[in-house]
Amino acid sequence: MTHLMSAREFNQELSRAKREALVSPVIVTDRGEPSHVLMSYGEYERLTRSPGSFVEKLLIDDPVDVDIDKSELGLRPVEF
């Protein structure tokens, strides 16, 4: 669950923001619009880490669900 916090709350309650960021990202708003995100360093490293090899890229924990329809090719008989 992401936490929302106004810039004013963030300035007044930095310790709380840091505690919440250990659990999930904290979105800091400025005049009601998201302006910054506070997250743990571990989460930052996970998001910015680049898999080194092709095998590591295949093992990424972020699965993508893709529905692929079997296409109809309309093959014709071949004359020999």
C-alpha positions as CSV (number, residue, x, y, z in Angstrom):
1,M,0.0,0.0,0.0
2,T,1.4,3.4,-1.0
3,H,1.3,6.2,1.5
4,L,0.4,9.8,0.5
5,M,1.8,12.7,2.5
6,S,1.6,16.5,1.8
7,A,4.9,18.4,1.6
8,R,3.9,20.1,4.9
9,E,3.3,16.8,6.6
10,F,6.6,15.5,5.2
11,N,8.5,18.4,6.6
12,Q,6.8,18.1,10.0
13,E,6.9,14.3,10.3
14,L,10.1,13.2,8.6
15,S,10.6,10.2,11.0
16,R,7.2,8.9,10.3
17,A,7.8,9.2,6.5
18,K,11.0,7.3,6.8
19,R,9.3,4.5,8.8
20,E,6.5,4.2,6.3
21,A,9.0,4.2,3.4
22,L,10.5,1.0,4.8
23,V,7.2,-0.7,4.2
24,S,6.1,0.9,0.9
25,P,6.9,4.1,-1.1
26,V,5.6,7.4,0.3
27,I,4.3,9.8,-2.3
28,V,4.9,13.5,-1.3
29,T,2.4,15.9,-2.8
30,D,2.8,19.6,-3.4
31,R,-0.6,21.5,-3.8
32,G,-2.3,18.1,-4.2
33,E,-0.1,16.9,-7.0
34,P,2.5,14.1,-6.6
35,S,6.0,15.7,-6.6
36,H,8.4,13.2,-5.0
37,V,8.6,9.6,-3.9
38,L,10.5,8.4,-0.8
39,M,11.4,4.7,-0.7
40,S,13.9,2.5,1.1
41,Y,17.4,2.2,-0.4
42,G,16.8,-1.5,-1.0
43,E,13.8,-0.8,-3.1
44,Y,15.7,1.9,-5.0
45,E,18.5,-0.6,-5.7
46,R,16.0,-3.2,-6.9
47,L,14.3,-0.8,-9.3
48,T,17.6,0.5,-10.8
49,R,19.5,-2.7,-10.9
50,S,20.2,-3.8,-14.5
51,P,20.3,-7.6,-15.0
52,G,23.8,-8.5,-16.3
53,S,23.1,-11.4,-18.5
54,F,20.5,-12.7,-20.9
55,V,19.6,-15.5,-18.4
56,E,19.1,-13.0,-15.6
57,K,16.8,-11.0,-17.8
58,L,14.7,-14.1,-18.4
59,L,14.5,-14.7,-14.6
60,I,13.1,-11.2,-13.8
61,D,10.3,-11.5,-11.2
62,D,8.0,-9.2,-13.0
63,P,5.9,-11.5,-15.2
64,V,4.1,-10.1,-18.2
65,D,0.7,-11.5,-19.1
66,V,0.3,-11.6,-22.9
67,D,-2.5,-13.2,-24.8
68,I,-1.4,-14.3,-28.2
69,D,-4.1,-15.4,-30.7
70,K,-3.4,-18.1,-33.1
71,S,-3.5,-16.5,-36.5
72,E,-5.1,-18.2,-39.5
73,L,-2.6,-18.4,-42.3
74,G,-5.0,-19.6,-45.0
75,L,-2.5,-22.1,-46.5
76,R,-3.1,-23.4,-50.0
77,P,-2.2,-26.9,-51.3
78,V,1.1,-27.1,-53.0
79,E,1.4,-28.4,-56.6
80,F,4.4,-30.5,-57.4
